[in-house]
């Protein structure tokens, strides 16, 4: 969705996780395994501040990035923040199709375990996500339609 928005606006696109992996020449899973979550979050915070200085750039963060340090407040100061609000079942489907195997916090979970995990994390993280300046809710098609209407 971030790439679609960037194309629509004529902006560059950065996936923060890919940026981190390129900078440290390790996957997110390797960083978690080798250094632990706290060290990863420090790196994530520093990289967010690097890319947050870029102009005309859409940045897709991982789900944890807005929830540590003052990152959500920082993002709101730097530009327009958008929370793509999906139902837990939608997130399970997306993760099973894509990154479930490479995201350290969800690796190895069954679909049922993943659903419980997502519901728990959303309950904990929603206060951070809801600070976004724009909240777009719906299924993928509805979100794409709303992005195209911008």
Secondary structure as UniProt FT lines:
FT   HELIX           2..9
FT   STRAND          12..15
FT   HELIX           16..24
FT   HELIX           28..51
FT   TURN            52..53
FT   STRAND          57..60
FT   TURN            63..64
FT   HELIX           65..67
FT   TURN            69..70
FT   HELIX           71..78
FT   STRAND          82..85
FT   HELIX           88..97
FT   TURN            98..102
FT   TURN            104..108
FT   HELIX           111..129
FT   TURN            130..131
FT   STRAND          134..137
FT   HELIX           140..148
//
